[in-house]
Amino acid sequence: MGPTALRMMLGGHLRRLRERAGVSRTDAGWAIRASESKISRLELGRVGFKERDVEDLLSLYGVTEARERDRLLELAREANSRGWWHRYGDVTPDWFDAYLGLEAAAELIRTYEIQFVPGLLQTAEYARAVARLTGVTRGDDEIERVVALRTRRQRALDREPPLKLWAVVEEAVLRRPIGGTEVLRDQLIALRDAVHRPNVTLQIIPIGSPGHAATGGAFSLLRFPQRDLPDVVYLEHLTSALYLDKRDDVESYTHALELLASTSPPPQQTDAHLAALVDRLTG
């Protein structure tokens, strides 16, 4: 997991520990010789952690169990290291770095897409066409680095244990000729291959489907193997992103995803649906 993502997760965990202990941000700041605003930035993952500060905060919050203290201190140390995706920082916005770290650490990602094929399932040509659609002017070399990053991210589906991906996609996404008809056709064929993988689930919302719960736009829900870490909802905007981990927010988006999944054609019908879309382009 990358430093930004680790800072976010560790900061959020420290916030919950502080609130559970009934400690104010002012008192927490006093304990580490810092201001209330410094505690706020720490809890939001916007600044790095000093091990001494984390130790003092854990003591203040009543965390005395050695194993838990050691685990959180190790997270603080890892937050000072860089993830593999740092080398692509020249082609990714700062706010996306956190998502790359969360994605690399997740064991399950559930996503709802309305515009593009999920990035983890995109072919190189499709990803190349998407990269050209952005409002930012990019040279060929920069576009190739964007594609290389997208391809590198997809290794998570092949790791051990593999990342599990469950995507619910609007059929309009699969009819939109991003990059042209041939690029779309090859992308659909690649999706047919992907849905036969045990760790990939894809559901398609038919184009004639009535309205549904997820009217706010695309979003992803990430779950991690560490059970004491909360799920994170990721919402991407044009120039920024939101990361939500409060229980009420996560439960609302989880409910929306479950409703989408339960009211859409089951995954067993996806391959036939994709085949029909391929035939439509071929005929």
C-alpha positions in Angstrom: 0.0 0.0 0.0 1.3 3.5 -0.9 2.2 6.2 1.7 -0.8 8.4 0.9 -3.2 5.5 1.3 -1.5 4.3 4.5 -1.7 7.7 6.0 -5.4 7.9 5.2 -6.1 4.5 6.8 -3.8 5.0 9.8 -5.2 8.5 10.3 -8.8 7.3 10.2 -8.0 4.5 12.6 -6.4 7.0 15.0 -9.4 9.2 14.8 -11.7 6.4 15.7 -9.4 5.5 18.7 -9.4 9.1 19.9 -13.2 9.4 19.6 -13.7 6.1 21.4 -11.4 7.3 24.2 -13.3 10.6 24.5 -10.2 12.7 23.8 -10.5 16.0 22.1 -8.2 17.1 19.2 -6.8 19.8 21.5 -5.8 17.3 24.2 -4.4 14.9 21.5 -2.3 17.8 20.1 -1.0 18.7 23.5 0.2 15.1 24.0 2.4 15.2 21.0 3.4 18.9 21.4 1.3 19.9 18.4 -1.7 22.0 17.5 -5.3 20.8 17.1 -5.0 21.5 13.4 -2.0 19.1 13.2 -4.1 16.3 14.7 -6.8 17.1 12.1 -4.2 16.8 9.3 -2.9 13.6 10.7 -6.3 12.1 10.9 -7.0 13.0 7.3 -3.8 11.5 6.2 -2.4 14.8 4.9 0.9 14.7 6.7 3.4 12.0 7.6 3.5 10.3 11.0 6.4 10.2 13.4 6.7 7.0 15.3 7.1 8.9 18.6 3.8 10.8 18.0 1.9 7.6 17.2 3.3 5.9 20.3 2.2 8.9 22.5 -1.2 9.0 20.9 -1.8 5.2 21.4 -0.9 5.6 25.0 -3.2 8.5 25.4 -6.0 6.6 23.8 -5.5 3.6 26.1 -4.1 1.2 23.5 -1.9 -1.0 25.6 -1.9 -4.4 23.8 1.6 -4.9 22.4 0.5 -6.6 19.2 -1.9 -3.8 18.2 0.7 -1.1 19.1 3.4 -2.9 17.0 1.0 -3.3 14.0 0.1 0.4 14.0 3.7 1.5 14.4 4.6 -0.7 11.5 1.9 1.0 9.4 3.5 4.4 10.4 6.9 3.2 9.2 5.4 1.9 5.9 3.7 5.2 5.3 7.1 6.7 4.8 7.9 4.4 1.9 6.8 4.7 -1.7 4.6 2.4 -3.8 5.5 1.1 -7.2 3.1 3.6 -8.8 5.2 6.6 -7.6 7.2 6.3 -10.8 4.0 7.2 -12.8 3.5 10.4 -10.7 4.1 12.5 -13.8 0.9 11.2 -15.5 -1.4 10.9 -12.5 -2.9 13.7 -10.3 -1.9 13.8 -6.7 -5.4 12.9 -5.5 -5.3 9.7 -7.5 -2.2 8.4 -5.7 -4.3 7.5 -2.7 -6.6 5.4 -4.7 -3.8 3.5 -6.3 -2.5 2.6 -2.8 -6.0 1.5 -1.6 -6.5 -0.5 -4.8 -3.2 -2.3 -4.3 -4.1 -3.2 -0.7 -7.8 -4.2 -1.3 -9.0 -7.8 -1.3 -12.3 -6.9 -2.9 -13.4 -4.0 -5.1 -17.0 -3.5 -6.0 -17.7 -0.8 -8.6 -20.5 0.7 -10.5 -19.6 2.2 -13.9 -21.6 4.5 -16.2 -19.0 5.9 -18.6 -16.1 3.5 -19.2 -15.2 -0.2 -18.8 -13.6 -0.6 -15.4 -9.9 0.3 -15.5 -8.8 -3.1 -14.2 -10.6 -4.8 -17.2 -9.6 -2.4 -20.0 -7.5 -3.5 -23.0 -4.4 -1.5 -23.8 -6.1 0.0 -26.9 -9.2 0.9 -25.0 -7.2 2.5 -22.3 -5.2 4.4 -24.9 -8.4 5.7 -26.4 -9.7 6.8 -22.9 -6.4 8.6 -22.2 -6.9 10.6 -25.4 -10.4 11.7 -24.3 -9.3 13.8 -21.3 -9.3 17.6 -21.5 -5.6 17.6 -20.9 -3.4 17.6 -24.1 -1.1 14.6 -23.9 1.7 13.6 -26.2 2.2 10.0 -27.4 4.8 9.3 -24.8 2.6 10.5 -22.0 -0.3 8.5 -23.3 1.8 5.3 -23.4 2.8 5.9 -19.7 -0.9 6.2 -18.8 -1.5 2.9 -20.6 1.5 1.3 -18.9 0.2 2.3 -15.5 -3.3 0.9 -16.3 -1.7 -2.4 -17.4 0.5 -2.6 -14.3 -2.5 -2.1 -12.0 -4.2 -5.1 -13.6 -1.5 -7.4 -12.1 -3.5 -7.3 -8.9 -6.0 -9.7 -10.5 -3.2 -12.2 -11.0 -1.4 -11.9 -7.6 -1.7 -14.5 -4.8 -4.3 -14.2 -3.4 -5.9 -12.3 -6.3 -7.9 -9.2 -6.0 -11.6 -9.9 -6.4 -13.5 -7.5 -8.7 -17.2 -7.2 -8.9 -18.4 -4.7 -11.4 -21.9 -3.6 -12.3 -21.8 -1.7 -15.6 -24.5 0.1 -17.6 -25.0 -1.4 -21.0 -24.5 2.0 -22.6 -20.8 1.7 -21.6 -20.5 -1.4 -23.7 -22.1 0.2 -26.7 -20.1 3.4 -26.6 -17.4 3.1 -29.4 -14.5 4.4 -27.4 -11.6 4.3 -29.9 -13.8 3.1 -32.7 -15.7 -0.1 -33.5 -12.7 -2.4 -33.6 -11.4 -1.3 -30.3 -14.8 -1.7 -28.7 -15.2 -5.2 -30.2 -11.8 -6.3 -28.9 -12.7 -4.9 -25.5 -15.9 -6.9 -25.4 -14.1 -10.0 -26.4 -11.6 -9.4 -23.6 -14.5 -9.0 -21.1 -15.8 -12.3 -22.2 -12.5 -13.9 -21.3 -12.4 -12.0 -18.0 -15.8 -13.1 -16.7 -14.6 -16.7 -16.8 -12.0 -15.9 -14.1 -13.1 -17.0 -10.6 -12.1 -13.6 -9.1 -14.0 -11.4 -11.6 -17.8 -10.9 -11.6 -19.5 -8.6 -14.1 -23.2 -7.7 -14.3 -24.7 -5.6 -17.0 -27.7 -3.3 -16.5 -29.7 -3.5 -19.7 -30.1 -0.3 -21.7 -33.9 -0.5 -21.3 -33.8 -0.9 -17.6 -35.9 1.4 -15.4 -34.2 3.7 -12.8 -32.3 2.3 -9.9 -30.7 3.4 -6.6 -27.3 4.5 -7.8 -28.5 7.7 -9.4 -25.5 9.8 -8.1 -23.0 8.4 -10.6 -20.1 6.0 -10.7 -18.4 4.9 -7.5 -16.3 2.1 -6.0 -16.3 0.3 -2.7 -13.0 -1.2 -1.5 -12.6 -3.8 1.2 -9.4 -4.8 2.9 -8.1 -8.1 4.4 -7.4 -6.3 7.8 -10.8 -6.6 9.4 -10.2 -3.6 11.7 -9.9 -1.3 8.7 -13.1 0.1 7.4 -14.4 -0.2 3.8 -13.7 2.9 1.7 -16.0 4.5 -0.8 -14.2 6.1 -3.7 -15.9 8.9 -5.7 -14.0 10.4 -8.6 -14.7 13.9 -9.9 -13.2 15.9 -12.8 -10.4 17.5 -10.7 -10.6 15.7 -7.4 -11.9 12.6 -5.5 -13.7 11.8 -2.3 -12.7 9.0 0.0 -15.5 8.1 2.5 -15.1 5.7 5.4 -17.7 6.8 7.9 -20.1 4.0 8.7 -23.3 5.7 7.5 -21.7 6.6 4.2 -20.3 3.1 3.6 -23.6 1.5 4.5 -25.5 3.7 2.1 -23.2 2.9 -0.8 -23.1 -0.8 0.1 -26.9 -0.9 0.1 -27.0 0.8 -3.3 -24.5 -1.7 -4.8 -26.4 -4.6 -3.3 -29.7 -3.3 -4.7 -28.0 -2.8 -8.1 -26.7 -6.4 -8.1 -29.9 -7.9 -6.9 -32.1 -6.1 -9.6 -29.7 -6.6 -12.5 -29.4 -9.8 -14.6 -27.3 -12.3 -12.7 -23.6 -12.8 -13.6 -24.4 -16.1 -15.3 -26.1 -14.2 -18.1 -23.2 -11.8 -18.7 -21.3 -13.9 -21.2 -24.3 -14.3 -23.5 -25.0 -10.6 -23.3 -21.5 -9.8 -24.2 -21.6 -12.3 -27.1 -24.7 -10.5 -28.4 -23.0 -7.2 -28.3 -20.0 -8.6 -30.2 -22.3 -10.0 -32.8 -24.0 -6.6 -33.2 -20.6 -5.1 -34.0 -19.6 -7.9 -36.3 -22.8 -8.2 -38.3 
